[in-house]
Amino acid sequence: MANPLQFMQQVRTEVGKVVWPTRREVFLTSIMVLAMATLTAIFFFLVDLLIRQGLQAVLGLFG
């Protein structure tokens, strides 16, 4: 087991190897996540609407 000083040096070395995304990459990725979340929400809203309409039609036949 490494002592705390060696551990911190190893952590600094590993953090130095990290490739951080550019501001543009973060922006574009965020826009894509928001777009996909919006499309998913719209899809599930439409599916819910279709199922609700179908159930109301079926239950209306028996009511």
Residue pairs with C-beta under 8 A, 6 or more apart in sequence:
2 10
21 29
